[in-house]
Amino acid sequence: LTNRMIAVLANDFSELEKQLAAHYLHRYYRKNKDVSTDKIKALYSKQSPEIQARLDQFLEQTESEREQIGWDWTVEYNALNPYKKAAKIAKLDVANPKVVEWCVYELMQEDSNPKVVKNAALEKFIEARNATPSSNWPHTMREVLTFALNSGDMAMQSIAVLELQNPQYKNEASYWLPLLSKIQSELVLPEKAETYIDVSKAIESLGGAAFKGYKPAYNHPIDWVFVKSIPAYQQVKIATNKGDIIIQLFVNEAPGTVANFLKLTDSGFYNGKYFHRVVPQFVIQGGCPRGDGWGGKNWTQRSEFSNYQTYETGTVGLASAGNDTEGVQFFITHCPTPHLDGRYTIFARVISGMEVVHKIEVGDKIVEVKRVVTN
């Protein structure tokens, strides 16, 4: 399939087909490193600027180098905002023993240490320990995973249990299962649904109770009186530190979602939040009250899948952990993403400011979200 995508770039296919081919290559490489970049580099000059931008992300990843902890690295790190710190942690060389010590130090700081930094430290620690499992480095995997599980923080708990779903931990089931069962019983639903799903899957993988799926009871009814008050062509301005983005809401296609989004907007909920997730040539995502992608309200809303709207460039959707688990986090697509169709609610599309969307980086601020008065 990868060879076929390269062939699409090399031959007489439409612009959209070439965009999707480049998008596939970028996403494939995120988890697989077996793509030869030589053919892609040879085809680069023949592509449109938009496709070149997509390939830039891919080629930059293939040629990036791991960073080493040292005095200069530490000085630069300490001057960064939490999102940039997390990105810098992700680039660390896992072959360096100092990485484990650094990650544990950041992970076990007081709660004043931003959650996004702790999450990155835990993920890098797991990567480092798995890269050299027989080393004599300080801090065992069991020690750190137990700390994360007992932290009470849903993000760290999810990161830990995703590791525990690997087959090698089945030999330690007698240690992990009681702890996971306790955590599972304490998770507040539907607010912590994503972690509940992750913990339940880990319990099953360790030989415990089979996970039969999670479907929240309807707990946040659609306010139809409010829906009727929404103009058919209501627009919203998302003011960011990089500029303004204007979106057109789709109240007819997603009435419940649009109503909830506008209620949050009118209350000032999104003001001062951040874009915590940016996947180049895919999406930007923001609106998390925790700032790390794991936060929400203690309610969920119904999925509203449209037969009339698809994920094109600038489409605005809601993040979720499965059907009917949508909440407050929204994302905007950089490009066509048809694999999201029918899986994530579409409730708006960008009508002005796509150049701003393309400039957004992790940690950029949502200054204000407010309605645009239209005739």
Phi, psi and omega per residue, in radians:
L1 nan -0.685 3.108
T2 -1.082 -0.738 3.103
N3 -1.093 -0.633 3.119
R4 -1.168 -0.656 3.110
M5 -1.147 -0.675 3.085
I6 -1.126 -0.653 3.115
A7 -1.137 -0.591 3.089
V8 -1.088 -0.746 3.113
L9 -1.135 -0.524 -3.037
A10 -1.491 -0.290 -2.997
N11 -2.102 -3.045 -2.994
D12 -1.477 1.341 3.071
F13 -1.968 2.903 -3.128
S14 -1.215 2.857 3.116
E15 -1.043 -0.752 -3.134
L16 -1.098 -0.728 3.130
E17 -1.119 -0.670 3.116
K18 -1.215 -0.647 3.068
Q19 -1.048 -0.789 -3.128
L20 -1.164 -0.626 3.101
A21 -1.119 -0.784 3.122
A22 -1.139 -0.673 3.110
H23 -1.105 -0.746 3.108
Y24 -1.045 -0.813 -3.107
L25 -1.054 -0.731 3.138
H26 -1.099 -0.818 -3.108
R27 -1.207 -0.634 3.128
Y28 -1.079 -0.741 -3.054
Y29 -1.200 -0.373 3.138
R30 -1.026 -0.493 -3.126
K31 -2.092 -0.160 -3.109
N32 -2.322 2.311 -3.055
K33 -1.906 0.384 -3.032
D34 -1.766 0.343 3.125
V35 -1.580 2.267 3.062
S36 -1.402 2.185 -3.122
T37 -1.509 -0.174 -3.072
D38 -1.057 -0.814 -3.128
K39 -1.141 -0.648 -3.107
I40 -1.200 -0.730 3.107
K41 -1.080 -0.633 -3.131
A42 -1.193 -0.462 -3.118
L43 -1.615 -0.156 -2.972
Y44 -0.989 -0.859 -3.028
S45 -1.156 -0.290 -3.101
K46 -1.563 -0.038 -3.048
Q47 -1.674 2.827 3.085
S48 -1.237 2.832 3.132
P49 -0.989 -0.659 -3.130
E50 -1.166 -0.710 3.123
I51 -1.224 -0.652 3.077
Q52 -1.056 -0.697 3.115
A53 -1.078 -0.656 3.123
R54 -1.207 -0.713 3.131
L55 -1.228 -0.525 3.094
D56 -0.980 -0.778 3.141
Q57 -1.053 -0.736 -3.125
F58 -1.176 -0.840 -3.091
L59 -1.194 -0.615 3.086
E60 -1.112 -0.665 3.123
Q61 -1.144 -0.737 -3.076
T62 -1.159 -0.435 -3.063
E63 -1.840 0.059 -3.120
S64 -1.234 2.642 3.132
E65 -1.987 2.566 3.076
R66 -1.206 2.528 -3.137
E67 -1.634 2.663 -3.119
Q68 -1.953 2.400 3.087
I69 -1.262 2.275 3.097
G70 -2.839 -3.048 -3.099
W71 -1.084 -0.849 -3.122
D72 -1.099 -0.725 3.137
W73 -1.063 -0.752 -3.104
T74 -1.149 -0.731 3.116
V75 -1.079 -0.790 3.129
E76 -1.122 -0.741 -3.130
Y77 -1.047 -0.818 -3.070
N78 -1.137 -0.345 -3.122
A79 -1.555 -0.084 -3.042
L80 -1.555 2.797 2.997
N81 -1.348 2.900 -3.052
P82 -0.966 -0.670 -3.104
Y83 -1.196 -0.681 3.099
K84 -1.218 -0.600 3.079
K85 -1.084 -0.776 3.140
A86 -1.065 -0.721 3.127
A87 -1.143 -0.624 -3.140
K88 -1.238 -0.665 3.074
I89 -1.063 -0.699 -3.114
A90 -1.096 -0.400 -3.106
K91 -1.575 -0.059 -3.075
L92 -1.121 2.564 3.122
D93 -1.348 2.009 -3.069
V94 -1.253 -0.175 3.112
A95 -1.401 -0.164 -3.119
N96 -1.565 2.088 -3.122
P97 -1.001 -0.450 -3.135
K98 -1.133 -0.386 -3.105
V99 -1.094 -0.749 -3.132
V100 -1.074 -0.831 -3.130
E101 -1.099 -0.732 -3.136
W102 -1.101 -0.804 -3.092
C103 -1.139 -0.709 3.124
V104 -1.145 -0.686 3.115
Y105 -1.060 -0.842 -3.133
E106 -1.157 -0.657 -3.105
L107 -1.145 -0.666 -3.015
M108 -1.713 0.250 3.023
Q109 -1.148 2.858 3.090
E110 -1.070 2.974 -3.068
D111 -1.065 -0.246 3.119
S112 -1.163 -0.366 3.091
N113 -1.228 2.150 -3.052
P114 -0.946 2.525 -3.094
K115 -1.073 -0.641 -3.107
V116 -1.111 -0.567 3.105
V117 -1.260 -0.762 3.121
K118 -1.071 -0.729 3.133
N119 -1.048 -0.802 -3.136
A120 -1.120 -0.672 3.137
A121 -1.135 -0.719 3.131
L122 -1.154 -0.759 3.131
E123 -1.099 -0.722 -3.134
K124 -1.225 -0.653 3.079
F125 -1.034 -0.824 -3.136
I126 -1.067 -0.744 3.117
E127 -1.077 -0.758 -3.110
A128 -1.159 -0.783 -3.131
R129 -1.157 -0.621 3.102
N130 -1.246 -0.490 3.141
A131 -1.231 -0.564 3.125
T132 -2.369 1.219 -3.030
P133 -1.130 -0.387 -3.082
S134 -1.697 0.176 -3.081
S135 -1.270 2.919 3.079
N136 -1.762 0.410 -3.137
W137 -1.079 2.646 3.103
P138 -1.202 2.739 3.095
H139 1.237 1.849 -3.126
T140 -1.385 2.839 3.075
M141 -1.062 -0.740 -3.119
R142 -1.071 -0.731 -3.121
E143 -1.050 -0.835 -3.057
V144 -1.304 -0.700 3.106
L145 -1.116 -0.662 3.097
T146 -1.132 -0.735 3.087
F147 -1.031 -0.790 -3.122
A148 -1.108 -0.731 -3.125
L149 -1.170 -0.641 -3.126
N150 -1.450 -0.064 -3.090
S151 -1.205 -0.413 -3.061
G152 1.379 -0.010 -3.138
D153 -1.588 2.146 -3.009
M154 -1.114 -0.585 -3.141
A155 -1.166 -0.866 -3.141
M156 -1.128 -0.614 3.089
Q157 -1.109 -0.765 3.139
S158 -1.141 -0.758 3.120
I159 -1.051 -0.713 -3.138
A160 -1.160 -0.781 -3.075
V161 -1.293 -0.430 3.024
L162 -1.104 -0.635 3.043
E163 -1.181 -0.682 -3.097
L164 -1.224 -0.203 3.082
Q165 -1.333 -0.141 3.105
N166 -1.279 2.511 -3.001
P167 -0.975 -0.559 -3.026
Q168 -1.107 -0.341 -3.099
Y169 -1.445 -0.110 -3.135
K170 -1.113 -0.482 3.105
N171 -1.201 -0.307 -3.135
E172 -1.903 0.386 -3.043
A173 -1.001 -0.626 -3.098
S174 -1.120 -0.433 3.102
Y175 -1.465 -0.771 -2.981
W176 -1.434 -0.640 -3.012
L177 -1.051 -0.790 3.117
P178 -1.057 -0.686 3.138
L179 -1.158 -0.762 -3.130
L180 -1.182 -0.659 3.113
S181 -1.110 -0.668 3.095
K182 -1.118 -0.809 3.139
I183 -1.094 -0.754 -3.139
Q184 -0.994 -0.732 -3.103
S185 -1.249 -0.361 -3.077
E186 -1.664 -0.207 -3.082
L187 -1.214 2.295 -3.139
V188 -1.448 2.151 3.141
L189 -1.925 2.570 0.096
P190 -1.554 0.045 -3.057
E191 -0.993 -0.684 -3.078
K192 -1.917 0.677 -3.084
A193 -1.063 -0.707 -3.087
E194 -1.107 -0.750 3.110
T195 -1.197 -0.655 3.080
Y196 -1.012 -0.753 3.117
I197 -1.111 -0.791 -3.127
D198 -1.097 -0.776 3.133
V199 -1.117 -0.737 -3.130
S200 -1.101 -0.692 3.101
K201 -1.157 -0.653 3.118
A202 -1.165 -0.704 3.103
I203 -1.037 -0.775 3.134
E204 -1.126 -0.756 -3.108
S205 -1.146 -0.432 3.117
L206 -1.529 0.046 3.108
G207 1.736 0.119 3.128
G208 -1.496 -2.739 -3.072
A209 -1.060 2.437 3.115
A210 -1.161 2.437 3.126
F211 -1.556 2.100 -3.070
K212 -1.728 0.238 3.118
G213 1.648 2.900 -3.133
Y214 -2.295 2.185 3.051
K215 -2.346 1.944 -3.088
P216 -1.193 2.539 3.000
A217 -1.170 2.604 3.097
Y218 -1.083 2.115 -2.996
N219 -2.289 0.046 -3.085
H220 -2.511 1.363 -3.032
P221 -1.022 2.606 3.085
I222 -1.213 2.300 3.107
D223 -1.547 1.578 -3.037
W224 -1.198 -0.512 3.075
V225 -1.102 -0.750 3.110
F226 -1.160 -0.702 3.139
V227 -1.000 -0.759 -3.108
K228 -1.112 -0.363 -3.126
S229 -1.494 -0.133 -3.070
I230 -1.469 2.151 3.088
P231 -1.022 2.549 -3.085
A232 -1.047 -0.519 -3.089
Y233 -2.040 0.675 -3.134
Q234 -1.091 2.282 3.079
Q235 -1.991 2.731 3.125
V236 -2.340 2.428 3.071
K237 -1.775 2.212 3.026
I238 -1.815 1.773 -3.139
A239 -1.504 2.170 -3.139
T240 -2.127 2.990 3.088
N241 -1.236 -0.124 3.096
K242 -1.824 -0.100 -3.099
G243 2.378 -3.077 -3.055
D244 -1.771 2.493 3.061
I245 -2.125 2.186 3.111
I246 -1.844 2.238 3.127
I247 -2.084 2.554 3.052
Q248 -1.746 2.130 -3.124
L249 -1.394 2.609 3.117
F250 -1.931 1.320 -3.047
V251 -1.173 -0.542 -3.137
N252 -1.276 -0.600 -3.115
E253 -1.445 -0.556 -3.083
A254 -2.436 1.152 -3.037
P255 -1.067 -0.741 -3.135
G256 -1.143 -0.751 -3.130
T257 -1.145 -0.789 -3.140
V258 -1.109 -0.708 3.117
A259 -1.073 -0.810 3.130
N260 -1.113 -0.746 -3.131
F261 -1.082 -0.736 -3.133
L262 -1.225 -0.634 3.078
K263 -1.095 -0.730 3.091
L264 -1.139 -0.714 3.120
T265 -1.087 -0.847 -3.097
D266 -1.108 -0.497 -3.132
S267 -1.452 -0.134 -3.109
G268 1.441 0.238 -3.067
F269 -0.977 -0.729 -3.032
Y270 -1.423 -0.235 -3.104
N271 -1.116 2.218 3.119
G272 1.507 -0.013 3.075
K273 -1.366 3.136 -3.045
Y274 -2.267 2.797 2.915
F275 -1.509 1.805 -3.033
H276 -1.553 -0.233 -3.076
R277 -2.407 2.217 3.035
V278 -2.373 2.057 3.048
V279 -1.952 1.860 -3.051
P280 -0.924 2.400 -3.119
Q281 1.055 0.508 3.042
F282 -2.460 -1.429 -3.093
V283 -2.555 2.802 2.816
I284 -1.998 2.521 -3.082
Q285 -2.380 2.409 -3.121
G286 -2.670 -3.043 3.093
G287 1.639 0.093 -3.117
C288 -1.355 2.219 3.129
P289 -1.188 -0.394 3.063
R290 -1.476 -0.443 -3.131
G291 1.549 0.044 -3.105
D292 -2.163 0.092 3.117
G293 1.626 0.030 -3.093
W294 -1.941 0.075 -3.041
G295 -1.765 2.832 3.094
G296 -3.051 -2.949 3.041
K297 -1.690 2.892 3.121
N298 -1.508 0.865 2.998
W299 -2.686 2.777 3.033
T300 -2.264 2.777 3.127
Q301 -2.126 2.873 -3.076
R302 -1.250 2.546 2.995
S303 -1.218 2.508 3.109
E304 -2.287 1.570 -3.090
F305 -1.554 2.278 -3.003
S306 -1.764 2.477 2.990
N307 -1.510 -0.108 -2.993
Y308 -1.969 -0.285 -3.116
Q309 -2.115 2.418 3.094
T310 -2.242 2.902 -3.085
Y311 -1.407 1.611 3.034
E312 -1.758 -3.077 3.061
T313 -1.034 2.274 3.083
G314 1.423 0.266 3.115
T315 -1.361 2.440 -3.119
V316 -1.892 2.147 -3.133
G317 -2.242 3.046 3.122
L318 -1.889 2.355 3.054
A319 -1.230 2.630 3.124
S320 -2.735 2.943 3.057
A321 -1.938 0.329 -3.094
G322 2.406 3.054 -3.096
N323 -0.943 2.355 3.040
D324 1.145 0.439 3.096
T325 -2.035 0.283 -3.120
E326 -1.177 2.667 -3.122
G327 -2.484 -1.986 -2.978
V328 -1.939 -0.269 -3.074
Q329 -1.439 2.303 3.133
F330 -2.104 2.771 3.096
F331 -2.376 2.744 3.110
I332 -2.219 2.299 -3.077
T333 -1.458 2.466 3.055
H334 -1.349 -0.430 -2.932
C335 -2.787 3.046 3.074
P336 -1.041 2.298 -3.134
T337 -2.352 1.230 -3.024
P338 -1.101 -0.336 3.132
H339 -1.231 -0.166 3.080
L340 -1.569 -0.248 -3.099
D341 -1.025 2.318 3.111
G342 1.317 0.121 -3.129
R343 -2.104 -0.456 -3.130
Y344 -2.368 2.340 -3.114
T345 -1.037 2.297 3.021
I346 -1.762 2.203 -3.130
F347 -2.286 0.005 -3.141
A348 -2.941 2.989 3.035
R349 -2.560 2.558 3.119
V350 -1.220 2.235 3.069
I351 -1.951 -0.201 3.082
S352 -2.760 2.366 3.072
G353 1.802 0.343 3.094
M354 -1.085 -0.503 3.098
E355 -1.123 -0.509 3.074
V356 -1.270 -0.749 3.100
V357 -0.939 -0.756 -3.103
H358 -1.223 -0.344 -3.140
K359 -1.547 -0.296 -3.046
I360 -1.099 2.344 3.068
E361 -2.085 2.831 3.089
V362 -0.998 2.267 -3.138
G363 1.668 -0.114 3.049
D364 -1.168 2.622 -2.952
K365 -1.741 2.443 2.940
I366 -1.538 1.757 -3.062
V367 -1.183 -0.833 -3.092
E368 -2.802 2.515 2.998
V369 -2.148 2.169 -3.132
K370 -2.622 2.780 3.120
R371 -1.153 2.605 2.995
V372 -1.794 2.205 3.124
V373 -1.341 2.105 3.140
T374 -2.121 2.731 3.129
N375 -1.383 nan nan
